[in-house]
Amino acid sequence: QVELVESGGGLVQPGGSLRLSCAASGSIFSIAFMDWYRQAPGKQREFVGRITSTGSTNYANSVKGRFTISRDNAKNTVYLQMNSLKPEDTAVYYCKLNIRNAEYWGQGTQVTVSS
């Protein structure tokens, strides 16, 4: 069983930055693809970005150039660095671990962008 725990959310002003972390239990982290998703109130959960086991990344157009995903396999942790935040980035952010035919979700962390 894999457990994912996100942290780092909070309230930030427009134009500010936050870094989210997602720590995974177990020994499979280094070979897993890791995704970040978000869900705003009243909206469907949407894909934010992915990092592969080899460190390749891809992002949703809405965050490209502002968000960066990285990983530290020694710490079983994936990060989401969010810069130039906008009010429309307000959402609960989730990480997802993908391995073989299984996927595991974290509990989410709230990010609120407001002045």
MARFIZA-940887 format. One line per field, with one value per residue: residue number from 0; x, y, z of N, C-alpha, C, O, CB in turn; residue in three letters. Coordinates in nm, 4 decimals. Glycine has a CB too. Example, Ala and Ser with C-alpha at 12.3 -4.5 7.8 and 13.67 -1.06 7.14 Angstrom:
# MARFIZA-940887
resi: 0; 1
neast: 1.3190; 1.2850
nnorth: -0.5690; -0.2250
nup: 0.7800; 0.7080
caeast: 1.2300; 1.3670
canorth: -0.4500; -0.1060
caup: 0.7800; 0.7140
ceast: 1.3200; 1.2900
cnorth: -0.3300; 0.0030
cup: 0.7800; 0.7870
oeast: 1.4236; 1.3409
onorth: -0.3319; 0.1138
oup: 0.8465; 0.8039
cbeast: 1.1308; 1.4084
cbnorth: -0.4473; -0.0598
cbup: 0.9046; 0.5725
resn: ala; ser
END
This chain:
# MARFIZA-940887
resi: 0; 1; 2; 3; 4; 5; 6; 7; 8; 9; 10; 11; 12; 13; 14; 15; 16; 17; 18; 19; 20; 21; 22; 23; 24; 25; 26; 27; 28; 29; 30; 31; 32; 33; 34; 35; 36; 37; 38; 39; 40; 41; 42; 43; 44; 45; 46; 47; 48; 49; 50; 51; 52; 53; 54; 55; 56; 57; 58; 59; 60; 61; 62; 63; 64; 65; 66; 67; 68; 69; 70; 71; 72; 73; 74; 75; 76; 77; 78; 79; 80; 81; 82; 83; 84; 85; 86; 87; 88; 89; 90; 91; 92; 93; 94; 95; 96; 97; 98; 99; 100; 101; 102; 103; 104; 105; 106; 107; 108; 109; 110; 111; 112; 113; 114
neast: 0.0841; 0.0489; 0.1061; 0.0342; 0.1288; 0.0451; 0.1771; 0.2323; 0.0527; -0.1526; -0.2378; -0.1822; -0.0715; -0.1754; 0.0605; 0.2495; 0.4440; 0.4459; 0.5520; 0.4665; 0.4715; 0.4923; 0.4968; 0.5857; 0.5111; 0.6697; 0.8573; 0.8572; 0.8683; 1.0727; 1.0487; 0.8097; 0.5652; 0.4774; 0.2047; 0.0514; -0.2569; -0.5444; -0.8315; -1.0806; -1.3355; -1.6560; -1.5751; -1.4385; -1.1832; -0.8573; -0.5767; -0.2477; 0.0317; 0.3098; 0.5730; 0.8122; 0.9667; 1.2244; 1.2599; 1.1551; 0.9261; 0.5887; 0.3333; 0.0142; -0.1340; -0.2246; -0.0582; 0.1959; 0.5284; 0.5029; 0.4757; 0.6682; 0.7689; 0.9433; 1.1540; 1.2721; 1.4244; 1.5611; 1.4358; 1.1839; 0.9961; 0.7967; 0.7796; 0.6002; 0.6605; 0.5274; 0.4917; 0.4289; 0.1565; -0.1975; -0.5347; -0.7069; -0.5700; -0.6431; -0.7326; -0.7807; -0.4983; -0.3683; -0.1554; -0.0589; 0.0324; 0.1577; 0.1865; 0.2614; -0.0399; -0.1757; -0.2948; -0.2459; -0.3723; -0.3145; -0.4312; -0.4789; -0.4086; -0.4862; -0.4746; -0.4872; -0.5272; -0.5250; -0.5899
nnorth: -0.1184; 0.2228; 0.5398; 0.8823; 1.2069; 1.5339; 1.8659; 2.2139; 2.3929; 2.6961; 3.0403; 3.2906; 3.5925; 3.7356; 3.6913; 3.5882; 3.3112; 2.9567; 2.6449; 2.3200; 2.0019; 1.6480; 1.3624; 1.0243; 0.6939; 0.3685; 0.1640; 0.2052; 0.4480; 0.5655; 0.4580; 0.5376; 0.7293; 1.0617; 1.2692; 1.5934; 1.7267; 1.9452; 2.0839; 2.3096; 2.4946; 2.3758; 2.2836; 2.0405; 1.8017; 1.8758; 1.8158; 1.9093; 1.8729; 1.6519; 1.4346; 1.2126; 0.8903; 0.9259; 1.1920; 1.3615; 1.6160; 1.7406; 1.9836; 2.1356; 2.3725; 2.5982; 2.6427; 2.6348; 2.7474; 2.8829; 2.7057; 2.4435; 2.1116; 1.8852; 1.6199; 1.4260; 1.1464; 1.0230; 1.1141; 1.0298; 1.2107; 1.4460; 1.7625; 2.0691; 2.3611; 2.6745; 2.9666; 3.3193; 3.3306; 3.3189; 3.4355; 3.2459; 3.0126; 2.9121; 2.6357; 2.2938; 2.1017; 1.8035; 1.5188; 1.2424; 0.9089; 0.6932; 0.3637; 0.0822; -0.0751; 0.0643; 0.3369; 0.5965; 0.8325; 1.1414; 1.3254; 1.5859; 1.9411; 2.2693; 2.5541; 2.8946; 3.1842; 3.5106; 3.8567
nup: 0.0000; -0.0779; 0.0558; 0.0282; 0.1136; 0.1058; 0.1417; 0.2314; 0.1281; 0.1360; 0.2057; -0.0293; -0.1830; -0.4989; -0.7607; -0.5981; -0.4555; -0.3981; -0.2635; -0.3034; -0.1461; -0.1787; -0.0131; -0.0315; 0.0806; 0.1010; -0.1363; -0.4065; -0.5219; -0.6813; -0.9343; -1.0229; -1.2040; -1.1371; -1.0731; -1.0617; -0.9706; -0.9659; -0.8023; -0.8287; -0.6519; -0.7342; -0.9793; -1.2111; -1.1335; -1.2462; -1.4603; -1.3773; -1.4031; -1.4826; -1.3775; -1.4933; -1.4213; -1.4974; -1.4846; -1.6779; -1.7745; -1.8096; -1.8680; -1.7960; -2.0159; -1.8863; -1.6719; -1.7603; -1.7727; -1.5372; -1.3264; -1.1779; -1.1709; -0.9671; -0.8420; -0.5646; -0.5284; -0.3241; -0.1014; -0.1419; -0.2469; -0.4213; -0.5777; -0.6233; -0.7553; -0.7495; -0.9143; -0.9725; -0.9036; -0.9575; -0.8957; -1.0097; -0.9769; -0.7395; -0.5525; -0.4448; -0.4242; -0.5512; -0.5325; -0.7360; -0.7622; -1.0038; -1.0939; -1.2703; -1.3218; -1.1338; -0.9308; -0.6966; -0.4662; -0.2970; -0.0062; -0.0536; -0.0621; 0.0344; -0.1698; -0.1749; -0.3535; -0.3073; -0.2482
caeast: 0.0000; 0.1229; 0.0417; 0.0874; 0.0911; 0.0810; 0.1925; 0.2834; -0.0522; -0.1800; -0.2890; -0.0758; -0.1227; -0.1471; 0.1997; 0.3369; 0.4914; 0.4337; 0.6049; 0.3972; 0.5460; 0.4130; 0.5840; 0.5292; 0.5638; 0.6988; 0.9855; 0.8387; 0.8594; 1.1715; 1.0109; 0.6722; 0.5342; 0.4048; 0.1216; -0.0200; -0.3887; -0.6088; -0.9766; -1.1362; -1.4750; -1.7546; -1.5151; -1.3806; -1.0390; -0.7845; -0.4350; -0.1562; 0.1590; 0.3628; 0.7158; 0.8344; 1.0692; 1.3550; 1.2661; 1.0898; 0.8052; 0.4977; 0.2436; -0.1040; -0.1049; -0.2616; 0.0476; 0.3272; 0.6098; 0.4871; 0.4882; 0.7760; 0.7655; 1.0716; 1.1438; 1.3913; 1.3988; 1.6192; 1.3390; 1.0498; 0.9153; 0.7807; 0.7526; 0.5362; 0.6944; 0.4280; 0.5295; 0.3354; 0.0237; -0.3145; -0.6547; -0.7633; -0.4961; -0.7027; -0.7856; -0.7149; -0.3980; -0.3488; -0.0556; -0.0995; 0.1413; 0.1185; 0.2812; 0.1988; -0.1813; -0.2364; -0.2732; -0.2711; -0.3940; -0.3008; -0.5541; -0.4933; -0.3714; -0.5563; -0.4000; -0.5765; -0.4565; -0.6175; -0.5342
canorth: 0.0000; 0.3483; 0.6582; 1.0095; 1.3168; 1.6652; 1.9756; 2.3363; 2.4836; 2.8098; 3.1627; 3.3709; 3.7025; 3.7236; 3.7179; 3.5203; 3.1756; 2.8510; 2.5148; 2.2060; 1.8765; 1.5245; 1.2567; 0.8918; 0.5802; 0.2539; 0.1553; 0.2092; 0.5869; 0.6040; 0.4091; 0.5803; 0.8601; 1.1403; 1.3751; 1.6906; 1.7678; 2.0418; 2.0929; 2.4340; 2.4775; 2.3676; 2.2417; 1.9069; 1.7923; 1.8918; 1.7825; 2.0225; 1.8361; 1.5175; 1.4072; 1.0691; 0.8320; 0.9752; 1.3359; 1.4402; 1.6817; 1.8103; 2.0689; 2.1937; 2.5039; 2.7041; 2.6641; 2.6248; 2.8670; 2.9366; 2.5937; 2.3489; 1.9882; 1.8181; 1.5067; 1.3827; 1.0044; 0.9853; 1.1520; 0.9838; 1.3323; 1.5245; 1.9015; 2.1560; 2.5003; 2.7568; 3.1083; 3.4095; 3.2741; 3.3971; 3.3904; 3.1257; 2.8952; 2.8675; 2.5001; 2.1889; 2.0385; 1.6625; 1.4422; 1.1068; 0.8182; 0.5961; 0.2538; -0.0324; -0.0474; 0.1206; 0.4772; 0.6323; 0.9766; 1.2036; 1.3808; 1.7209; 2.0564; 2.3861; 2.6730; 3.0080; 3.3023; 3.6210; 3.9743
caup: 0.0000; -0.0881; 0.1125; -0.0193; 0.2026; 0.0519; 0.2375; 0.1728; 0.0836; 0.2212; 0.1451; -0.0888; -0.2640; -0.6433; -0.7949; -0.5034; -0.4834; -0.2989; -0.3035; -0.2455; -0.1375; -0.1700; 0.0348; -0.0547; 0.1546; 0.0173; -0.2054; -0.5515; -0.5659; -0.7824; -1.0670; -1.0490; -1.2589; -1.0375; -1.1288; -0.9781; -1.0165; -0.8778; -0.8154; -0.7782; -0.6094; -0.8397; -1.1064; -1.2146; -1.1089; -1.3713; -1.4638; -1.3685; -1.4625; -1.4565; -1.3871; -1.5116; -1.3355; -1.5419; -1.4630; -1.7825; -1.7244; -1.8991; -1.7907; -1.8578; -2.0744; -1.7927; -1.5717; -1.8255; -1.7547; -1.4005; -1.2317; -1.2053; -1.0922; -0.9492; -0.7509; -0.4922; -0.5041; -0.1952; 0.0006; -0.1834; -0.2464; -0.5429; -0.5453; -0.7215; -0.7325; -0.8166; -0.9168; -1.0412; -0.8787; -0.9943; -0.8228; -1.0715; -0.9315; -0.6141; -0.5657; -0.3675; -0.5076; -0.5191; -0.6065; -0.7740; -0.7990; -1.1057; -1.1038; -1.3390; -1.3481; -1.0129; -0.9014; -0.5575; -0.4507; -0.1669; 0.0502; -0.1053; 0.0186; -0.0178; -0.2105; -0.1974; -0.4044; -0.2847; -0.1825
ceast: 0.0887; 0.0417; 0.1143; 0.0377; 0.1419; 0.0951; 0.2384; 0.1784; -0.0715; -0.2377; -0.1721; -0.1391; -0.0952; -0.0049; 0.2986; 0.3716; 0.4611; 0.5038; 0.5308; 0.4895; 0.4485; 0.5098; 0.5143; 0.5925; 0.5987; 0.8273; 0.9754; 0.8459; 0.9511; 1.1336; 0.8707; 0.6681; 0.4509; 0.3318; 0.0773; -0.1513; -0.4387; -0.7585; -1.0241; -1.2817; -1.5700; -1.7017; -1.4620; -1.2316; -0.9665; -0.6356; -0.3525; -0.0235; 0.2048; 0.5148; 0.7339; 0.9436; 1.2088; 1.3660; 1.2092; 0.9589; 0.7167; 0.3901; 0.1189; -0.0690; -0.1287; -0.1518; 0.1866; 0.4023; 0.6010; 0.5116; 0.6005; 0.7645; 0.9062; 1.0529; 1.2786; 1.3668; 1.4575; 1.5240; 1.1981; 0.9522; 0.9141; 0.7361; 0.6784; 0.5683; 0.6002; 0.4673; 0.4238; 0.1921; -0.0869; -0.4347; -0.7154; -0.6836; -0.5501; -0.7723; -0.7261; -0.6222; -0.3697; -0.2289; -0.1079; 0.0222; 0.0885; 0.2268; 0.2100; 0.0531; -0.2521; -0.2090; -0.3157; -0.2767; -0.3625; -0.4328; -0.5789; -0.4479; -0.4296; -0.4579; -0.5018; -0.4939; -0.5532; -0.5440; -0.6204
cnorth: 0.1248; 0.4585; 0.7826; 1.1197; 1.4471; 1.7661; 2.0999; 2.4336; 2.5996; 2.9246; 3.2462; 3.4805; 3.6776; 3.7689; 3.6476; 3.3791; 3.0836; 2.7277; 2.4068; 2.0844; 1.7599; 1.4126; 1.1215; 0.7881; 0.4695; 0.2679; 0.1709; 0.3501; 0.6147; 0.5583; 0.4548; 0.7134; 0.9341; 1.2553; 1.4711; 1.7242; 1.8777; 2.0428; 2.2203; 2.4110; 2.4774; 2.3228; 2.0996; 1.9124; 1.7996; 1.8619; 1.9101; 1.9894; 1.6993; 1.5212; 1.2558; 1.0205; 0.8808; 1.1272; 1.4218; 1.4959; 1.7295; 1.8765; 2.1057; 2.3331; 2.6175; 2.7350; 2.6643; 2.7573; 2.9274; 2.8282; 2.5014; 2.2299; 1.9302; 1.7030; 1.4797; 1.2376; 0.9583; 1.0160; 1.1042; 1.1008; 1.3976; 1.6641; 1.9701; 2.2998; 2.5864; 2.9038; 3.1892; 3.3624; 3.3735; 3.3500; 3.2635; 2.9993; 2.8416; 2.7333; 2.4129; 2.1151; 1.8966; 1.6067; 1.3008; 1.0278; 0.7129; 0.4887; 0.1324; 0.0028; 0.0161; 0.2697; 0.5052; 0.7842; 1.0197; 1.2660; 1.5239; 1.8275; 2.1818; 2.4973; 2.7823; 3.1288; 3.4200; 3.7360; 4.0132
cup: 0.0000; -0.0231; 0.0628; 0.0726; 0.1430; 0.1652; 0.1621; 0.1231; 0.1801; 0.1431; 0.0944; -0.1735; -0.4119; -0.6751; -0.7053; -0.5451; -0.3661; -0.3528; -0.2269; -0.2462; -0.1302; -0.1345; 0.0221; 0.0361; 0.0564; -0.0607; -0.3555; -0.6084; -0.6847; -0.9230; -1.1072; -1.1219; -1.1546; -1.1050; -1.0195; -1.0481; -0.9229; -0.9049; -0.7479; -0.7393; -0.7289; -0.9741; -1.0960; -1.1847; -1.2424; -1.3536; -1.4596; -1.4360; -1.4182; -1.4602; -1.3969; -1.4168; -1.3738; -1.5340; -1.5740; -1.7290; -1.8385; -1.8146; -1.8699; -1.9086; -1.9753; -1.6910; -1.6324; -1.8125; -1.6157; -1.2954; -1.2763; -1.1117; -1.0858; -0.8507; -0.6859; -0.4525; -0.3703; -0.0797; -0.0317; -0.1914; -0.3845; -0.5019; -0.6602; -0.6812; -0.8159; -0.8023; -0.9905; -1.0248; -0.9078; -0.9118; -0.8805; -1.0427; -0.7987; -0.6335; -0.4559; -0.4641; -0.4570; -0.5947; -0.6300; -0.8155; -0.8946; -1.1150; -1.1599; -1.3676; -1.2296; -1.0028; -0.7582; -0.5476; -0.3081; -0.1246; 0.0048; -0.0068; -0.0474; -0.0510; -0.2407; -0.2374; -0.3971; -0.2177; -0.0619
oeast: 0.1902; -0.0790; 0.2371; -0.0808; 0.2623; 0.0329; 0.2779; 0.2111; -0.0156; -0.2810; -0.0751; -0.2475; -0.0012; 0.0432; 0.4186; 0.3351; 0.4519; 0.5136; 0.5320; 0.5734; 0.3365; 0.5940; 0.3983; 0.7120; 0.5604; 0.8969; 1.0745; 0.8314; 0.9099; 1.1821; 0.8194; 0.7552; 0.3636; 0.3900; 0.0671; -0.1552; -0.3829; -0.8052; -1.0103; -1.3446; -1.5654; -1.7750; -1.4431; -1.1644; -1.0085; -0.5782; -0.3828; 0.0276; 0.1468; 0.5762; 0.6771; 1.0041; 1.3008; 1.4680; 1.2146; 0.8901; 0.7638; 0.3596; 0.1186; 0.0150; -0.0612; -0.1524; 0.2847; 0.3473; 0.6816; 0.5627; 0.6250; 0.7521; 0.9783; 0.9494; 1.3842; 1.2970; 1.4071; 1.5301; 1.1037; 0.8379; 1.0156; 0.6639; 0.6926; 0.5114; 0.5941; 0.4747; 0.3401; 0.1162; -0.0731; -0.4359; -0.7700; -0.7258; -0.5063; -0.8593; -0.6342; -0.6637; -0.3502; -0.2047; -0.1894; 0.1047; -0.0144; 0.3435; 0.1107; 0.0270; -0.3750; -0.1124; -0.4095; -0.1984; -0.3815; -0.5323; -0.6884; -0.4487; -0.4229; -0.3698; -0.5917; -0.4030; -0.6507; -0.4494; -0.5898
onorth: 0.1305; 0.4687; 0.7876; 1.1257; 1.4695; 1.7527; 2.0930; 2.5444; 2.6021; 2.9089; 3.2693; 3.4625; 3.6058; 3.8701; 3.6470; 3.3328; 3.1267; 2.7088; 2.4023; 2.0675; 1.7734; 1.3734; 1.1065; 0.7934; 0.4766; 0.3692; 0.1521; 0.3696; 0.6816; 0.6149; 0.4158; 0.7987; 0.8749; 1.3294; 1.4353; 1.7471; 1.9002; 2.0079; 2.2374; 2.3174; 2.5665; 2.3236; 2.0460; 2.0130; 1.7375; 1.8807; 2.0072; 2.0677; 1.6384; 1.5983; 1.1805; 1.0983; 0.8772; 1.1848; 1.5444; 1.4321; 1.7554; 1.8316; 2.1067; 2.4023; 2.7203; 2.8421; 2.6912; 2.8645; 3.0131; 2.8570; 2.4834; 2.2449; 1.9265; 1.6913; 1.5064; 1.2097; 0.8633; 0.9528; 1.1338; 1.0896; 1.4035; 1.6813; 1.9337; 2.3533; 2.5727; 2.9572; 3.1340; 3.3554; 3.4939; 3.2368; 3.1820; 2.8900; 2.7366; 2.7188; 2.4530; 2.0721; 1.8736; 1.6445; 1.2485; 1.0744; 0.6506; 0.5186; 0.0857; 0.1037; 0.0209; 0.3210; 0.4447; 0.8554; 0.9446; 1.2605; 1.5770; 1.8074; 2.1979; 2.5303; 2.7636; 3.1705; 3.4269; 3.7161; 4.1105
oup: 0.0694; -0.0453; 0.0563; 0.1055; 0.1307; 0.2705; 0.0457; 0.0806; 0.2898; 0.0289; 0.1666; -0.2288; -0.4462; -0.6240; -0.7329; -0.6531; -0.2512; -0.4741; -0.1039; -0.3348; -0.0811; -0.2154; 0.0604; 0.0649; -0.0603; -0.0528; -0.4260; -0.7291; -0.7796; -1.0210; -1.2121; -1.1043; -1.0912; -1.1843; -0.9022; -1.1690; -0.8155; -1.0134; -0.6268; -0.7886; -0.8137; -1.0730; -0.9868; -1.2075; -1.3401; -1.2463; -1.5290; -1.5161; -1.3283; -1.5339; -1.3177; -1.3429; -1.2921; -1.5718; -1.5650; -1.6493; -1.9493; -1.7042; -1.9930; -1.8512; -1.9800; -1.6304; -1.5631; -1.8378; -1.5797; -1.1872; -1.3956; -0.9901; -1.1855; -0.7852; -0.7433; -0.3550; -0.3104; 0.0258; 0.0416; -0.1469; -0.4539; -0.4037; -0.7769; -0.5861; -0.9381; -0.6916; -1.0618; -1.1214; -0.8863; -0.8635; -0.8061; -1.0803; -0.7518; -0.7193; -0.3844; -0.5717; -0.3376; -0.7093; -0.5540; -0.8941; -0.8685; -1.1405; -1.1041; -1.4331; -1.2258; -1.0592; -0.7064; -0.6104; -0.2124; -0.1967; 0.0233; 0.1147; -0.1693; 0.0284; -0.3226; -0.1657; -0.4720; -0.1415; 0.0071
cbeast: -0.0957; 0.1548; 0.0412; 0.0460; 0.1479; -0.0246; 0.2939; 0.3714; -0.1825; -0.0555; -0.3746; 0.0206; -0.0601; -0.2483; 0.2254; 0.2734; 0.6423; 0.2843; 0.7582; 0.2666; 0.6405; 0.3354; 0.6256; 0.5469; 0.4620; 0.5868; 1.0499; 0.7064; 0.8937; 1.3065; 1.0184; 0.5942; 0.4584; 0.5008; -0.0003; 0.0665; -0.4885; -0.5487; -1.0465; -1.1241; -1.5148; -1.8181; -1.4020; -1.4051; -1.0025; -0.8037; -0.4011; -0.1332; 0.2635; 0.3084; 0.7942; 0.8724; 1.0632; 1.3816; 1.4043; 1.0651; 0.8421; 0.4353; 0.3160; -0.2232; -0.1900; -0.3878; 0.0402; 0.3116; 0.5703; 0.3457; 0.3546; 0.9140; 0.6655; 1.1811; 1.0935; 1.4211; 1.4566; 1.7521; 1.3388; 0.9960; 0.9679; 0.6781; 0.8835; 0.3799; 0.8438; 0.2859; 0.6678; 0.3701; 0.0129; -0.3435; -0.7591; -0.7727; -0.3484; -0.8021; -0.7543; -0.8199; -0.2687; -0.4750; 0.0800; -0.2036; 0.2039; 0.0962; 0.3446; 0.2089; -0.2521; -0.1839; -0.3502; -0.1615; -0.5393; -0.1898; -0.5490; -0.6357; -0.2155; -0.6607; -0.3078; -0.6614; -0.4039; -0.7377; -0.5237
cbnorth: -0.0002; 0.3832; 0.6530; 1.0368; 1.2956; 1.7133; 1.9384; 2.3025; 2.4084; 2.8535; 3.2436; 3.2828; 3.8357; 3.8067; 3.8635; 3.5178; 3.1758; 2.8210; 2.5057; 2.1761; 1.8765; 1.4935; 1.2827; 0.8513; 0.5304; 0.2307; 0.0258; 0.1475; 0.6805; 0.5473; 0.2571; 0.5905; 0.8489; 1.1938; 1.3160; 1.8208; 1.6465; 2.1833; 1.9685; 2.5473; 2.5886; 2.4968; 2.3376; 1.8411; 1.6604; 2.0331; 1.6998; 2.0618; 1.9379; 1.4149; 1.4664; 1.0378; 0.6799; 0.9298; 1.3744; 1.3548; 1.7993; 1.7132; 2.1949; 2.1989; 2.5259; 2.6659; 2.5573; 2.5859; 2.9692; 2.9966; 2.5148; 2.4166; 1.8849; 1.9179; 1.3815; 1.4744; 0.9203; 1.0581; 1.3014; 0.8770; 1.4310; 1.4582; 1.9754; 2.1310; 2.5289; 2.7310; 3.1273; 3.4197; 3.2267; 3.3850; 3.4995; 3.1450; 2.9290; 2.9722; 2.4409; 2.0905; 2.1226; 1.5815; 1.4390; 1.1092; 0.7516; 0.6653; 0.2219; -0.1645; -0.1744; 0.0490; 0.5670; 0.5736; 1.0144; 1.3085; 1.3754; 1.7453; 2.0673; 2.4358; 2.6441; 3.0388; 3.2800; 3.5757; 4.0922
cbup: 0.1224; -0.2359; 0.2682; -0.1670; 0.3464; -0.0502; 0.3509; 0.0626; 0.0669; 0.2919; 0.2464; -0.1743; -0.2198; -0.7256; -0.7905; -0.3689; -0.5133; -0.2655; -0.2782; -0.3228; -0.0147; -0.3056; 0.1805; -0.1999; 0.2606; -0.0763; -0.1747; -0.5877; -0.4511; -0.7460; -1.0707; -0.9187; -1.3965; -0.9292; -1.2004; -0.9531; -1.0208; -0.8969; -0.7541; -0.8835; -0.5113; -0.8552; -1.1475; -1.3506; -1.0328; -1.4254; -1.5896; -1.2217; -1.4286; -1.5598; -1.2641; -1.6583; -1.3426; -1.6839; -1.4416; -1.9098; -1.6345; -2.0041; -1.7468; -1.7576; -2.1986; -1.7201; -1.4647; -1.9753; -1.8544; -1.3821; -1.2203; -1.1903; -1.1532; -0.8990; -0.8249; -0.3657; -0.6181; -0.1738; 0.0179; -0.0852; -0.1415; -0.6415; -0.5140; -0.7292; -0.7679; -0.7585; -0.9833; -1.1902; -0.7355; -1.1467; -0.8231; -1.2194; -0.9174; -0.5608; -0.7065; -0.2998; -0.5100; -0.5522; -0.5303; -0.8880; -0.6734; -1.2443; -0.9665; -1.2523; -1.3862; -0.8879; -1.0003; -0.4627; -0.4872; -0.1686; 0.2012; -0.1431; 0.0338; 0.0829; -0.3354; -0.0711; -0.5523; -0.1988; -0.2821
resn: gln; val; glu; leu; val; glu; ser; gly; gly; gly; leu; val; gln; pro; gly; gly; ser; leu; arg; leu; ser; cys; ala; ala; ser; gly; ser; ile; phe; ser; ile; ala; phe; met; asp; trp; tyr; arg; gln; ala; pro; gly; lys; gln; arg; glu; phe; val; gly; arg; ile; thr; ser; thr; gly; ser; thr; asn; tyr; ala; asn; ser; val; lys; gly; arg; phe; thr; ile; ser; arg; asp; asn; ala; lys; asn; thr; val; tyr; leu; gln; met; asn; ser; leu; lys; pro; glu; asp; thr; ala; val; tyr; tyr; cys; lys; leu; asn; ile; arg; asn; ala; glu; tyr; trp; gly; gln; gly; thr; gln; val; thr; val; ser; ser
END
